[in-house]
Amino acid sequence: MIAIWQGFLKAIQLIVTLNPEVLQITGLTLAISFSSTIIATLICLPLGSLINFNNFHGKRTLINLIQTFYSVPTVAVGLLVFLLFSRAGPLGFLELLFTPTIMVIGQVILISPIILGLTISALSGVDKLAYETAVAMGASRVQAATTVIGEARFAIYSTVILGFGRAISEVGLALMVGGNIRGYTRVITTAISLETSKGDIVLSIALGIILISLALIINFVLNRLQQR
């Protein structure tokens, strides 16, 4: 117990003194997760609007399929991305495996079903009169859709934050396609896994504190948005 307490104090010291390795790992983690969340949002927001504002055969089935992928294991996505971008894969010529870029691509695939499905739910939760009224007043379909998106903005903000939380906390995908290369593709979750297995509990605790702090910040912001 004393050793754990001493490790905790040393971990705090690493954070307070701005240890270069801790800063590098944290910075890379945030950069990859922010990038993947922004890209996924830019893809899923218009796609979710397209699905929500149009009626077509199989729409309900499509939405159910999207929702099924909410809890897809990260290692399953990692395997898919690995097979696509390995040397023997169809996209192997891009040579992106074990780079931060492939980690962003993998996280985009991982969190897109969450952002897409919850965006559709957020838009469908807005009273249909908002869309119909905008059209009746002469707005185009795009303008009417923009009006509804504005009404659902807080729910959409929450959706994006949930996607970011999913991205920053995953480990299987990052290990499989990133390779956990020190100073290049090592992020908080993979570093915790590696350092714990090596017995470097101090660095693991420091990174764990940062990860939990980020989770608390995400939860606080999410609660504030839900109150709005």
Protein Blocks (a to p, Z undefined) as FASTA:
>chain_A
ZZmmmmmmmmmmmmmnopaklmmmmmmmmmmmmmmmmmmmmmmmmmmmmmmmpccehklm
mmmmmmmmmmgcfklmmmmmmmmmmmklmklmnopghpaklmmmmmmmmmmmmmmmmmmm
mmmmpcfklmmmmmmnopafklmmmmmmmmmmmmmmmmmmmmmmmmmmpmklmmmmnoop
ghklpcfklmmmmmmmnopamlmmmmmmmmmmmmmmmmmmmmmmmmZZ
